Amino acid sequence: MLIADTYVKVIVNQTGTSPFPVTYGDSSDDEGELTNFTNMIVQIFEFIQCVIGAGKFRATIKNVLTDLIYIVIIYIQVPEEQIEDWQEDPEKLVDDGDDGGMELTVGVPDQDVLVALYEEVGNEILPSLQEALTRHMNVAEAEKAAGNEFWWKIQEPCMVAVHAYNELILNSHD
């Protein structure tokens, strides 16, 4: 979870410093390194999606399903920079919603992973989803009680995950 913790601190909440060294004397900068970090995460999730889609690792995926969903939800969080953009220009929020997404963020491939997981394991995903959501909500409540100003940020991607499985959830009691 070290990469996830770094992602939340550096990208989502902008409360930590980048672990990537700034190289002086060339064109590298903090922004470029953060973009590379984000691109690396996107590529990891695209790889995970390919592994899921291959179908050969169904048993392994089922063994780690709760943890995988838990981690995917972490990366769906909206970065602080995106929130600032929306605050500066509320029309951008509307446009991003209408366009079906934002600029390159980690959240979009993560939502694709959620869809791929459902396609691979079907209804068996519900108990793992419930457990992952419960864990996130417990963390959010603990963060809120501790006075962390970002306690709410994990709740939004939990709602995105619920939305991704809304038909399955609604039809699960039929």
SULUR-V831652 format. One line per field, one symbol per residue. ss: DSSP state (h for helix, s for strand, l for the rest). phi: phi as a letter, one per 30 degrees, with the letter a starting at -180 (. if undefined). psi: psi as a letter, one per 30 degrees, with the letter a starting at -180 (. if undefined). A space follows every 50 residues. Layout:
ss = ???
phi = ???
psi = ???
This chain:
ss = lhhhhhhhhhhhlllllllllllllllllhhhhhhhhhhhhhhhhhhhhh hhhhlllhhhhhhlhhhhhhhhhhhllllhhhhhhhhhlhhhhhhhhhhl lllllhhhhhhhhhhhhhhhhhhhhhhhhhhhhhhhhhhhhhhhhlllll llhhhhhhhhhhhhlhhhhhhlll
phi = .dddddedddcdchcccdddddcdjbddbedddddddddddedddddedd ddddidcedddddceddddedededdeddeedddedddbedddddddddi lcdebdeddddddeddddddcidddeddddddddedddddddddddiddc edddddddddddddceddddcdcd
psi = geeeeeeeeeeefhfllkfkkkjkfagkleeeeeeeeeeeeeeeeeeeee eeffffgeeeeefgeeeeeeeeeeffkkkeeeeeeeeeifeeeeeeeefg laljlfeeeeeeeeeeeeeefbfffeeeeeeeeeeeeeeeeeeeefgkfg efefeefeeeeeeegeeeeeffg.
